[in-house]
Amino acid sequence: MTALPVFWLSFSCETGFLGACVVRAISPIAAVARAEKEGCNPGGEVLIWGPLPMTDEELPPFELNRLYSKQEIDDRGGATKVDYNGNEIP
């Protein structure tokens, strides 16, 4: 059986960044629902990247279904910024 696609969700509100998580889901809408179900959706607005071409081996250092703070993301090497077409932003 093929694993579900991977999505990166970034949450924010008018006061700033709330956190980010990585989930597996069938679609972007399902990814938000999965984050809610898994307890890694802090609310606010969400920006979704995906589906991302990732295997389970490529997921580390990020665990699935866990909310990460900016500091935790930075401690793991940061996240690559990309535009809506998936092109890396310097």
For each residue, the residues with C-beta under 8 A, 3 or more apart:
1:
2:
3: 24 56
4: 24 25 26
5: 24 25 26 50 51 52
6: 22 23 24 50 51 52 54 59
7: 22 23 24 25 28 31 48 49 50 51 52
8: 20 21 22 48 49 50 52 79
9: 20 21 22 23 31 32 35 41 46 47 48 49
10: 17 19 20 46 47 48 49
11: 17 18 19 20 41 42 43 44 45 46
12: 16 17 18 44 45 47
13: 16 18 43 44 45
14:
15:
16: 12 13
17: 10 11 12 20 70
18: 11 12 13 42 43 44
19: 10 11 40 42 67 68 69 70
20: 8 9 10 11 17 67 68 73 79
21: 8 9 35 38 40 41 65 66 67 68
22: 6 7 8 9 59 62 63 64 65 66
23: 6 7 9 31 34 35 38 40 64 65
24: 3 4 5 6 7 34 64
25: 4 5 7 28 30 31 33 34
26: 4 5 30
27: 30 31
28: 7 25 31 32 48 50
29: 32 33
30: 25 26 27 33 34
31: 7 9 23 25 27 28 34 35 48 50
32: 9 28 29 35 36 41 46 48
33: 25 29 30 36 37
34: 23 24 25 30 31 37 38 65
35: 9 21 23 31 32 38 40 41 46 65
36: 32 33 39 41
37: 33 34
38: 21 23 34 35 41 65
39: 36 65 67
40: 19 21 23 35 65 66 67
41: 9 11 21 32 35 36 38 46 67
42: 11 18 19 67
43: 11 13 18
44: 11 12 13 18
45: 11 12 13
46: 9 10 11 32 35 41
47: 9 10 12
48: 7 8 9 10 28 31 32
49: 7 8 9 10 52 82 86
50: 5 6 7 8 28 31
51: 5 6 7
52: 5 6 7 8 49
53:
54: 6 58 59
55: 58 59
56: 3 59
57: 60
58: 54 55
59: 6 22 54 55 56 62 63 64
60: 57
61: 76 77
62: 22 59 66 68 76
63: 22 59 66
64: 22 23 24 59
65: 21 22 23 34 35 38 39 40
66: 21 22 40 62 63
67: 19 20 21 39 40 41 42
68: 19 20 21 62 72 73 76
69: 19 72 73
70: 17 19 73 74
71: 74 75
72: 68 69 75 76
73: 20 68 69 70 76 78 79
74: 70 71 77 78
75: 71 72
76: 61 62 68 72 73
77: 61 74
78: 73 74
79: 8 20 73
80: 88
81: 88 89
82: 49 85 86 87 88 89
83: 86 87 89
84:
85: 82
86: 49 82 83
87: 82 83
88: 80 81 82
89: 81 82 83
90:
